[in-house]
């Protein structure tokens, strides 16, 4: 799934300049990539929040004034440690013929059998790190946990990935379990 966002180029700003930019509803960011010059940008905070609420996965086509749109992935997101407001966003530009390393969200579906027995679902991680060509990257990995009993766990090695996707996260990395409260 690709999302489209308008961006404007920005100059290097001091702290108060960035604060004023954020107060005006714009989110400062940067687009970087292999063999491309870094571009300091700002985008609509509302538009970006909307994308985050939809799951924040997949590509974003950023249309920069006077230039062709570029495909990017979210690389990093900075928030204020107290207010949790967005402060800055980093986008990695991707080339369709180059392998990309990124985090893919995992969506756990269903209510485990163990919950009916009084168990509690404990999620350790909702992302895994992978490498692949952009066209082979899934936007989300869905996993059905409805068959889990109390005491059972799911690990990265239990996920099914296409052969074109290389797993970077550790295979024994714990994802979710059903435990006694």
SVG drawing of the C-alpha trace seen along z (x, -y; Angstrom):
<svg xmlns="http://www.w3.org/2000/svg" viewBox="-14 -31 40 56">
<polyline fill="none" stroke="black" stroke-width="0.4" points="0.0,0.0 1.4,-3.4 0.4,-6.7 1.0,-10.0 2.2,-13.1 3.1,-16.6 6.3,-18.0 8.1,-21.3 11.8,-21.9 13.1,-23.6 16.3,-25.3 18.4,-24.5 16.5,-26.0 17.5,-26.6 15.4,-25.3 12.9,-28.1 12.5,-28.0 11.7,-24.3 9.3,-24.9 7.5,-27.6 7.3,-25.2 5.6,-22.5 3.2,-25.1 2.1,-25.9 1.0,-22.3 4.1,-21.1 6.4,-18.2 10.1,-18.7 11.9,-15.7 14.6,-14.5 14.8,-12.2 18.0,-10.3 19.2,-7.4 22.0,-5.6 23.6,-7.8 21.2,-10.7 21.6,-14.0 19.8,-14.5 16.7,-16.7 15.4,-18.6 11.6,-18.8 8.4,-19.5 5.1,-17.7 1.6,-18.1 1.4,-16.8 -2.3,-16.0 -1.6,-14.0 1.3,-12.1 -0.9,-11.4 -3.6,-10.0 -1.0,-7.6 0.3,-6.5 -3.3,-5.6 -3.7,-3.5 -0.8,-1.3 2.3,-3.2 3.4,-0.5 4.2,-0.5 5.7,-3.0 5.0,-6.8 5.4,-8.7 6.6,-12.1 6.0,-14.8 8.5,-17.6 7.8,-20.9 9.3,-21.1 10.7,-17.5 9.6,-14.0 8.0,-12.1 10.2,-9.7 9.3,-6.5 10.3,-6.3 10.0,-4.2 9.7,-5.5 13.1,-5.1 12.8,-6.9 10.3,-8.9 11.2,-11.3 8.7,-12.3 8.9,-14.7 9.7,-12.6 7.0,-14.4 4.2,-15.3 4.7,-12.5 4.2,-15.1 5.9,-14.4 9.2,-16.3 11.0,-15.0 10.7,-12.2 13.4,-10.4 12.5,-8.8 14.7,-6.4 14.5,-6.8 14.2,-3.4 15.3,-2.4 13.2,0.4 16.2,2.4 18.1,2.2 17.6,4.4 16.1,2.5 16.3,3.3 13.2,2.3 10.9,3.2 7.6,4.9 4.6,4.8 3.0,8.0 -0.7,8.1 -1.9,10.7 -5.5,11.9 -8.0,13.8 -8.6,14.4 -6.5,17.3 -8.2,20.3 -6.0,19.6 -7.9,16.3 -11.1,18.3 -9.2,20.2 -8.2,17.0 -5.0,16.4 -3.6,13.0 -2.0,12.2 1.5,10.8 2.9,9.1 6.7,8.6 7.2,7.3 5.0,6.2 7.7,5.8 10.4,7.9 13.4,6.6 13.8,8.0 15.7,7.3 14.2,7.5 13.6,5.7 10.9,3.1 8.4,5.0 8.7,8.1 8.3,6.3 5.0,7.1 3.2,4.1 2.1,6.3 2.5,9.9 -0.7,11.4 -0.5,14.2 -3.5,16.1 -3.1,16.6 -6.6,18.0 -5.3,21.6 -2.9,20.6 -3.3,22.1 -1.9,20.9 1.9,21.3 2.4,21.3 4.6,18.7 5.2,17.6 8.7,16.8 10.0,15.1 10.9,18.6 7.2,19.5 6.3,16.7 6.0,17.7 7.9,15.3 8.3,15.5 11.5,16.8 12.4,13.4 12.5,11.9 15.6,12.3 15.0,12.3 17.3,10.0 15.6,10.4 16.8,13.3 14.8,16.5 14.4,17.2 13.2,13.6 10.0,13.9 6.9,12.2 3.7,13.2 2.6,15.6 -0.5,16.5 0.3,16.5 -1.5,17.0 -2.2,13.6"/>
</svg>
